[in-house]
Amino acid sequence: MLPKFSYLKALTLEDALKALADHGPEARILAGGTDLLVSMRGGVAAPRHLVDIKHIPEMSEIRIDKDGSIAVGACVTINDLMAVDFPSGCDALCQAASALATNQVRNRATVGGNLCNASPACDLAPPLMVLAARLRLVSAGGERTIDLEDWFVCPKQSCIAEGEILVEVTIPAHPAVSSGFGKRQRIRGHDLAVVNAAVAFGADSVKIAVGAVAPTPLLLEGSAENLRGGESGWDGALALLRETVAPIDDVRASGAYRKLMVEGLVLHLLQRLGNVKRTGGGRGGGKGGAR
């Protein structure tokens, strides 16, 4: 059963910020609730006040500006994210969204909630990292914007401060020529990632982000020339990956297995996307608009 709590429905960002200021650490933000309510049922979390922010209109919008920059409200659901025709360089984000949970969960789970849960295996983190995403955080005292790679502190902990709300995720214009996401899990269908990864090719750089192989998702990057080499074509990238990841043993997989799996996954993405970039292929651009 859920512990007792008061429910506060915020209709504006100001309402939500005031509720957090009034109740301090005894209040928690509620969006989709797919992580928070499970934690509450399991006795892991017991907030006395839940501040529901999903009725704040601007936090459920997606904007694609004329210059190609993108803003995704923190309360956008994963299924709504999947329905947007993003530019082709953002393919990794769409692929990660479709790999996240079940259709029923995606109807409730939100972009902000997935990031605020701060899991090392967070599926949205790798694609957003390689797309140079930034997070806009607002509090009663003002606002700040941070790079996504600075968001994660340790498993299940982000750098969000007391009284702050994650309002928006932004992606700069034309962050990649091509990008892709991959995930390895124990079973077919819904499961947390044993490992996940995203790769993005820019005009003169390659970005790689991996999850579930360290206390936080990791971002690696370099020029294509430095990351290439050897018979595989990407020995430099694999060497950098081996030096950086430090997976642990847990109920889903051993650390040794994770290390092998993430290398194979990243190599597959590099080879596939590298060919797309050289041939100029891809699915083409998408339409702009708002949701």
Contacts in CASP RR format, 6 or more apart in sequence:
PFRMAT RR
TARGET T0000
AUTHOR 0000-0000-0000
METHOD contacts of the structure
MODEL  1
MLPKFSYLKALTLEDALKALADHGPEARILAGGTDLLVSMRGGVAAPRHL
VDIKHIPEMSEIRIDKDGSIAVGACVTINDLMAVDFPSGCDALCQAASAL
ATNQVRNRATVGGNLCNASPACDLAPPLMVLAARLRLVSAGGERTIDLED
WFVCPKQSCIAEGEILVEVTIPAHPAVSSGFGKRQRIRGHDLAVVNAAVA
FGADSVKIAVGAVAPTPLLLEGSAENLRGGESGWDGALALLRETVAPIDD
VRASGAYRKLMVEGLVLHLLQRLGNVKRTGGGRGGGKGGAR
1 41 0 8 1.000
2 37 0 8 1.000
2 40 0 8 1.000
2 41 0 8 1.000
3 40 0 8 1.000
3 43 0 8 1.000
3 46 0 8 1.000
4 48 0 8 1.000
5 40 0 8 1.000
5 47 0 8 1.000
5 48 0 8 1.000
5 49 0 8 1.000
5 50 0 8 1.000
6 48 0 8 1.000
6 49 0 8 1.000
6 50 0 8 1.000
7 50 0 8 1.000
7 52 0 8 1.000
8 19 0 8 1.000
8 27 0 8 1.000
8 49 0 8 1.000
8 50 0 8 1.000
8 51 0 8 1.000
8 52 0 8 1.000
9 52 0 8 1.000
9 55 0 8 1.000
10 16 0 8 1.000
10 19 0 8 1.000
10 51 0 8 1.000
10 52 0 8 1.000
10 53 0 8 1.000
10 55 0 8 1.000
10 56 0 8 1.000
11 55 0 8 1.000
11 56 0 8 1.000
12 56 0 8 1.000
13 53 0 8 1.000
13 56 0 8 1.000
13 58 0 8 1.000
13 59 0 8 1.000
13 138 0 8 1.000
13 165 0 8 1.000
13 167 0 8 1.000
15 56 0 8 1.000
16 29 0 8 1.000
16 51 0 8 1.000
16 53 0 8 1.000
16 56 0 8 1.000
16 165 0 8 1.000
17 138 0 8 1.000
17 139 0 8 1.000
17 140 0 8 1.000
17 163 0 8 1.000
17 165 0 8 1.000
18 140 0 8 1.000
19 27 0 8 1.000
19 49 0 8 1.000
19 51 0 8 1.000
20 27 0 8 1.000
20 29 0 8 1.000
20 51 0 8 1.000
20 140 0 8 1.000
20 162 0 8 1.000
20 163 0 8 1.000
20 165 0 8 1.000
21 140 0 8 1.000
21 163 0 8 1.000
23 48 0 8 1.000
23 49 0 8 1.000
23 51 0 8 1.000
24 162 0 8 1.000
24 163 0 8 1.000
25 162 0 8 1.000
26 47 0 8 1.000
26 48 0 8 1.000
26 49 0 8 1.000
27 47 0 8 1.000
27 48 0 8 1.000
27 49 0 8 1.000
27 50 0 8 1.000
27 51 0 8 1.000
28 36 0 8 1.000
28 45 0 8 1.000
28 47 0 8 1.000
28 49 0 8 1.000
28 50 0 8 1.000
28 51 0 8 1.000
29 50 0 8 1.000
29 51 0 8 1.000
29 53 0 8 1.000
29 116 0 8 1.000
29 165 0 8 1.000
30 36 0 8 1.000
30 50 0 8 1.000
30 51 0 8 1.000
30 52 0 8 1.000
30 53 0 8 1.000
30 54 0 8 1.000
31 52 0 8 1.000
31 53 0 8 1.000
31 54 0 8 1.000
31 74 0 8 1.000
31 75 0 8 1.000
31 110 0 8 1.000
31 112 0 8 1.000
31 113 0 8 1.000
32 54 0 8 1.000
32 75 0 8 1.000
32 77 0 8 1.000
32 108 0 8 1.000
32 109 0 8 1.000
32 110 0 8 1.000
32 113 0 8 1.000
33 108 0 8 1.000
33 109 0 8 1.000
33 113 0 8 1.000
34 101 0 8 1.000
34 105 0 8 1.000
34 108 0 8 1.000
34 109 0 8 1.000
35 113 0 8 1.000
35 117 0 8 1.000
36 45 0 8 1.000
36 50 0 8 1.000
39 45 0 8 1.000
40 46 0 8 1.000
40 47 0 8 1.000
53 59 0 8 1.000
53 74 0 8 1.000
53 75 0 8 1.000
53 165 0 8 1.000
54 60 0 8 1.000
54 75 0 8 1.000
54 110 0 8 1.000
56 75 0 8 1.000
58 73 0 8 1.000
59 73 0 8 1.000
59 74 0 8 1.000
59 75 0 8 1.000
59 76 0 8 1.000
59 167 0 8 1.000
59 168 0 8 1.000
60 73 0 8 1.000
60 75 0 8 1.000
60 76 0 8 1.000
60 77 0 8 1.000
60 80 0 8 1.000
60 291 0 8 1.000
61 71 0 8 1.000
61 73 0 8 1.000
61 76 0 8 1.000
61 290 0 8 1.000
61 291 0 8 1.000
62 70 0 8 1.000
62 71 0 8 1.000
62 72 0 8 1.000
62 73 0 8 1.000
62 76 0 8 1.000
62 80 0 8 1.000
62 81 0 8 1.000
62 84 0 8 1.000
62 289 0 8 1.000
62 290 0 8 1.000
62 291 0 8 1.000
63 70 0 8 1.000
63 71 0 8 1.000
63 289 0 8 1.000
63 290 0 8 1.000
64 70 0 8 1.000
64 84 0 8 1.000
64 86 0 8 1.000
64 87 0 8 1.000
64 287 0 8 1.000
64 288 0 8 1.000
64 289 0 8 1.000
64 290 0 8 1.000
65 71 0 8 1.000
65 173 0 8 1.000
67 173 0 8 1.000
68 87 0 8 1.000
68 173 0 8 1.000
68 174 0 8 1.000
68 288 0 8 1.000
69 170 0 8 1.000
69 171 0 8 1.000
69 172 0 8 1.000
69 173 0 8 1.000
70 86 0 8 1.000
70 90 0 8 1.000
70 170 0 8 1.000
70 171 0 8 1.000
71 168 0 8 1.000
71 169 0 8 1.000
71 170 0 8 1.000
71 171 0 8 1.000
72 81 0 8 1.000
72 111 0 8 1.000
72 168 0 8 1.000
72 169 0 8 1.000
72 170 0 8 1.000
72 171 0 8 1.000
73 111 0 8 1.000
73 112 0 8 1.000
73 167 0 8 1.000
73 168 0 8 1.000
73 169 0 8 1.000
74 110 0 8 1.000
74 111 0 8 1.000
74 112 0 8 1.000
74 113 0 8 1.000
74 115 0 8 1.000
74 165 0 8 1.000
74 166 0 8 1.000
74 167 0 8 1.000
74 168 0 8 1.000
74 169 0 8 1.000
75 110 0 8 1.000
75 111 0 8 1.000
75 112 0 8 1.000
76 110 0 8 1.000
76 111 0 8 1.000
76 291 0 8 1.000
77 106 0 8 1.000
77 107 0 8 1.000
77 108 0 8 1.000
77 109 0 8 1.000
77 110 0 8 1.000
77 111 0 8 1.000
78 97 0 8 1.000
78 100 0 8 1.000
78 101 0 8 1.000
78 105 0 8 1.000
78 106 0 8 1.000
78 109 0 8 1.000
78 110 0 8 1.000
78 111 0 8 1.000
78 114 0 8 1.000
79 97 0 8 1.000
79 103 0 8 1.000
79 106 0 8 1.000
79 107 0 8 1.000
80 291 0 8 1.000
81 93 0 8 1.000
81 94 0 8 1.000
81 97 0 8 1.000
81 111 0 8 1.000
82 94 0 8 1.000
82 97 0 8 1.000
82 98 0 8 1.000
82 106 0 8 1.000
83 291 0 8 1.000
84 94 0 8 1.000
84 291 0 8 1.000
85 286 0 8 1.000
85 287 0 8 1.000
85 288 0 8 1.000
86 93 0 8 1.000
86 94 0 8 1.000
86 286 0 8 1.000
87 174 0 8 1.000
87 284 0 8 1.000
87 285 0 8 1.000
87 286 0 8 1.000
88 178 0 8 1.000
88 282 0 8 1.000
88 283 0 8 1.000
88 284 0 8 1.000
88 285 0 8 1.000
88 286 0 8 1.000
89 131 0 8 1.000
89 174 0 8 1.000
89 175 0 8 1.000
89 176 0 8 1.000
89 177 0 8 1.000
89 178 0 8 1.000
89 179 0 8 1.000
89 200 0 8 1.000
90 127 0 8 1.000
90 131 0 8 1.000
90 171 0 8 1.000
90 175 0 8 1.000
90 176 0 8 1.000
90 179 0 8 1.000
91 178 0 8 1.000
91 179 0 8 1.000
91 180 0 8 1.000
91 181 0 8 1.000
91 283 0 8 1.000
92 126 0 8 1.000
92 127 0 8 1.000
92 130 0 8 1.000
92 131 0 8 1.000
92 176 0 8 1.000
92 179 0 8 1.000
92 180 0 8 1.000
92 181 0 8 1.000
92 198 0 8 1.000
92 199 0 8 1.000
92 200 0 8 1.000
93 124 0 8 1.000
93 127 0 8 1.000
93 128 0 8 1.000
93 131 0 8 1.000
93 171 0 8 1.000
93 179 0 8 1.000
93 181 0 8 1.000
95 127 0 8 1.000
95 180 0 8 1.000
95 181 0 8 1.000
95 182 0 8 1.000
96 123 0 8 1.000
96 124 0 8 1.000
96 126 0 8 1.000
96 127 0 8 1.000
96 181 0 8 1.000
96 182 0 8 1.000
96 183 0 8 1.000
96 196 0 8 1.000
96 198 0 8 1.000
97 106 0 8 1.000
97 123 0 8 1.000
97 124 0 8 1.000
99 123 0 8 1.000
99 181 0 8 1.000
99 182 0 8 1.000
99 183 0 8 1.000
99 196 0 8 1.000
100 106 0 8 1.000
100 109 0 8 1.000
100 114 0 8 1.000
100 123 0 8 1.000
100 124 0 8 1.000
101 109 0 8 1.000
101 190 0 8 1.000
102 189 0 8 1.000
102 190 0 8 1.000
105 190 0 8 1.000
111 124 0 8 1.000
111 169 0 8 1.000
112 166 0 8 1.000
112 169 0 8 1.000
113 166 0 8 1.000
114 122 0 8 1.000
114 123 0 8 1.000
114 124 0 8 1.000
115 122 0 8 1.000
115 124 0 8 1.000
115 125 0 8 1.000
115 128 0 8 1.000
115 135 0 8 1.000
115 148 0 8 1.000
115 151 0 8 1.000
115 158 0 8 1.000
115 166 0 8 1.000
115 169 0 8 1.000
116 158 0 8 1.000
116 160 0 8 1.000
116 166 0 8 1.000
117 156 0 8 1.000
118 151 0 8 1.000
118 152 0 8 1.000
118 153 0 8 1.000
118 155 0 8 1.000
118 156 0 8 1.000
118 157 0 8 1.000
118 158 0 8 1.000
118 216 0 8 1.000
119 155 0 8 1.000
119 156 0 8 1.000
119 192 0 8 1.000
120 152 0 8 1.000
120 155 0 8 1.000
120 211 0 8 1.000
120 212 0 8 1.000
120 213 0 8 1.000
120 214 0 8 1.000
120 215 0 8 1.000
120 216 0 8 1.000
120 217 0 8 1.000
121 192 0 8 1.000
121 193 0 8 1.000
121 196 0 8 1.000
121 211 0 8 1.000
121 212 0 8 1.000
122 211 0 8 1.000
122 217 0 8 1.000
123 181 0 8 1.000
123 183 0 8 1.000
123 193 0 8 1.000
123 196 0 8 1.000
125 148 0 8 1.000
125 152 0 8 1.000
125 209 0 8 1.000
125 211 0 8 1.000
125 217 0 8 1.000
126 181 0 8 1.000
126 196 0 8 1.000
126 197 0 8 1.000
126 198 0 8 1.000
126 209 0 8 1.000
126 210 0 8 1.000
126 211 0 8 1.000
126 217 0 8 1.000
127 179 0 8 1.000
127 180 0 8 1.000
127 181 0 8 1.000
127 198 0 8 1.000
127 209 0 8 1.000
128 148 0 8 1.000
128 169 0 8 1.000
128 171 0 8 1.000
129 148 0 8 1.000
129 149 0 8 1.000
129 198 0 8 1.000
129 207 0 8 1.000
129 209 0 8 1.000
129 217 0 8 1.000
129 219 0 8 1.000
130 175 0 8 1.000
130 176 0 8 1.000
130 179 0 8 1.000
130 198 0 8 1.000
130 199 0 8 1.000
130 200 0 8 1.000
130 207 0 8 1.000
130 208 0 8 1.000
130 209 0 8 1.000
130 219 0 8 1.000
131 171 0 8 1.000
131 175 0 8 1.000
131 176 0 8 1.000
131 179 0 8 1.000
131 200 0 8 1.000
132 147 0 8 1.000
132 171 0 8 1.000
132 172 0 8 1.000
132 175 0 8 1.000
132 207 0 8 1.000
133 147 0 8 1.000
133 148 0 8 1.000
133 169 0 8 1.000
133 170 0 8 1.000
133 171 0 8 1.000
134 145 0 8 1.000
134 146 0 8 1.000
134 147 0 8 1.000
134 148 0 8 1.000
134 169 0 8 1.000
134 170 0 8 1.000
134 172 0 8 1.000
135 145 0 8 1.000
135 146 0 8 1.000
135 147 0 8 1.000
135 148 0 8 1.000
135 151 0 8 1.000
135 166 0 8 1.000
135 168 0 8 1.000
135 169 0 8 1.000
135 170 0 8 1.000
136 143 0 8 1.000
136 144 0 8 1.000
136 145 0 8 1.000
136 166 0 8 1.000
136 167 0 8 1.000
136 168 0 8 1.000
136 169 0 8 1.000
136 170 0 8 1.000
137 143 0 8 1.000
137 144 0 8 1.000
137 145 0 8 1.000
137 146 0 8 1.000
137 160 0 8 1.000
137 161 0 8 1.000
137 164 0 8 1.000
137 165 0 8 1.000
137 166 0 8 1.000
137 167 0 8 1.000
138 164 0 8 1.000
138 165 0 8 1.000
138 167 0 8 1.000
139 161 0 8 1.000
139 163 0 8 1.000
139 164 0 8 1.000
139 165 0 8 1.000
140 163 0 8 1.000
143 167 0 8 1.000
145 170 0 8 1.000
146 159 0 8 1.000
148 169 0 8 1.000
149 217 0 8 1.000
149 219 0 8 1.000
150 159 0 8 1.000
151 158 0 8 1.000
151 159 0 8 1.000
151 160 0 8 1.000
152 158 0 8 1.000
152 159 0 8 1.000
152 216 0 8 1.000
152 217 0 8 1.000
153 159 0 8 1.000
153 216 0 8 1.000
154 215 0 8 1.000
154 216 0 8 1.000
155 215 0 8 1.000
155 216 0 8 1.000
160 166 0 8 1.000
175 200 0 8 1.000
175 202 0 8 1.000
176 200 0 8 1.000
176 201 0 8 1.000
176 202 0 8 1.000
176 207 0 8 1.000
177 201 0 8 1.000
177 202 0 8 1.000
177 203 0 8 1.000
177 277 0 8 1.000
178 200 0 8 1.000
178 201 0 8 1.000
178 202 0 8 1.000
178 273 0 8 1.000
178 274 0 8 1.000
178 276 0 8 1.000
178 277 0 8 1.000
178 281 0 8 1.000
178 282 0 8 1.000
179 198 0 8 1.000
179 199 0 8 1.000
179 200 0 8 1.000
179 201 0 8 1.000
179 273 0 8 1.000
180 198 0 8 1.000
180 199 0 8 1.000
180 200 0 8 1.000
180 269 0 8 1.000
180 272 0 8 1.000
180 273 0 8 1.000
181 196 0 8 1.000
181 197 0 8 1.000
181 198 0 8 1.000
181 269 0 8 1.000
182 196 0 8 1.000
182 197 0 8 1.000
182 198 0 8 1.000
182 265 0 8 1.000
182 269 0 8 1.000
183 193 0 8 1.000
183 195 0 8 1.000
183 196 0 8 1.000
183 197 0 8 1.000
183 265 0 8 1.000
184 193 0 8 1.000
184 194 0 8 1.000
184 195 0 8 1.000
184 196 0 8 1.000
184 261 0 8 1.000
184 262 0 8 1.000
184 265 0 8 1.000
185 191 0 8 1.000
185 192 0 8 1.000
185 193 0 8 1.000
185 194 0 8 1.000
186 194 0 8 1.000
186 252 0 8 1.000
186 253 0 8 1.000
192 212 0 8 1.000
192 252 0 8 1.000
193 211 0 8 1.000
193 212 0 8 1.000
194 212 0 8 1.000
194 252 0 8 1.000
194 253 0 8 1.000
194 257 0 8 1.000
194 258 0 8 1.000
194 261 0 8 1.000
195 210 0 8 1.000
195 211 0 8 1.000
195 212 0 8 1.000
195 213 0 8 1.000
195 247 0 8 1.000
195 253 0 8 1.000
195 258 0 8 1.000
195 261 0 8 1.000
195 262 0 8 1.000
195 265 0 8 1.000
196 210 0 8 1.000
196 211 0 8 1.000
196 212 0 8 1.000
196 265 0 8 1.000
197 208 0 8 1.000
197 209 0 8 1.000
197 210 0 8 1.000
197 211 0 8 1.000
197 262 0 8 1.000
197 265 0 8 1.000
197 266 0 8 1.000
197 269 0 8 1.000
198 208 0 8 1.000
198 209 0 8 1.000
198 269 0 8 1.000
199 206 0 8 1.000
199 207 0 8 1.000
199 208 0 8 1.000
199 209 0 8 1.000
199 266 0 8 1.000
199 269 0 8 1.000
199 270 0 8 1.000
199 273 0 8 1.000
200 206 0 8 1.000
200 207 0 8 1.000
200 273 0 8 1.000
201 224 0 8 1.000
201 273 0 8 1.000
201 274 0 8 1.000
201 276 0 8 1.000
201 277 0 8 1.000
202 277 0 8 1.000
204 223 0 8 1.000
204 224 0 8 1.000
205 221 0 8 1.000
205 222 0 8 1.000
205 223 0 8 1.000
205 224 0 8 1.000
206 221 0 8 1.000
206 222 0 8 1.000
206 223 0 8 1.000
206 224 0 8 1.000
206 227 0 8 1.000
206 237 0 8 1.000
206 270 0 8 1.000
207 219 0 8 1.000
207 220 0 8 1.000
207 221 0 8 1.000
207 222 0 8 1.000
208 219 0 8 1.000
208 220 0 8 1.000
208 221 0 8 1.000
208 237 0 8 1.000
208 240 0 8 1.000
208 241 0 8 1.000
208 266 0 8 1.000
208 270 0 8 1.000
209 217 0 8 1.000
209 218 0 8 1.000
209 219 0 8 1.000
209 220 0 8 1.000
210 217 0 8 1.000
210 218 0 8 1.000
210 220 0 8 1.000
210 241 0 8 1.000
210 245 0 8 1.000
210 262 0 8 1.000
210 266 0 8 1.000
211 217 0 8 1.000
211 218 0 8 1.000
211 262 0 8 1.000
212 247 0 8 1.000
212 258 0 8 1.000
212 262 0 8 1.000
213 245 0 8 1.000
213 246 0 8 1.000
213 247 0 8 1.000
213 258 0 8 1.000
213 259 0 8 1.000
213 262 0 8 1.000
214 244 0 8 1.000
214 245 0 8 1.000
214 246 0 8 1.000
214 247 0 8 1.000
218 244 0 8 1.000
218 245 0 8 1.000
220 237 0 8 1.000
220 240 0 8 1.000
220 241 0 8 1.000
220 244 0 8 1.000
226 236 0 8 1.000
227 234 0 8 1.000
227 236 0 8 1.000
227 237 0 8 1.000
227 240 0 8 1.000
227 270 0 8 1.000
228 234 0 8 1.000
228 235 0 8 1.000
228 236 0 8 1.000
228 237 0 8 1.000
229 235 0 8 1.000
229 236 0 8 1.000
232 238 0 8 1.000
232 267 0 8 1.000
233 271 0 8 1.000
234 267 0 8 1.000
234 270 0 8 1.000
234 271 0 8 1.000
237 266 0 8 1.000
237 267 0 8 1.000
237 270 0 8 1.000
238 263 0 8 1.000
238 266 0 8 1.000
238 267 0 8 1.000
241 262 0 8 1.000
241 263 0 8 1.000
241 266 0 8 1.000
242 259 0 8 1.000
242 263 0 8 1.000
245 258 0 8 1.000
245 259 0 8 1.000
245 262 0 8 1.000
247 253 0 8 1.000
247 255 0 8 1.000
247 258 0 8 1.000
247 259 0 8 1.000
247 262 0 8 1.000
248 255 0 8 1.000
249 255 0 8 1.000
253 261 0 8 1.000
276 282 0 8 1.000
END
